[in-house]
């Protein structure tokens, strides 16, 4: 009886170690440790994060992107989701040049 329990404990430990290595060692390339890092892994150059709004299962991140000259930079937003490996970019988009938005329309919702 004792040998059977020991054998079951060894199998259980091996399965748990397998899950641990699967979750914490394997990490997809497009997953970041933070919402900003996940955004940058999509190829977007995040100059400044303006705001992060927590929503169910993730965040909506508002940021300035793509150009070191703020007058030509774009305002953008995206949804990043929290996964077991970290943060993953799901979808988003750019919303135009900051300088043209300010001079013509100002910022709006």
Order of alpha helices (4+ residues) and beta strands (2+ residues): alpha-beta-alpha-beta-beta-beta-beta
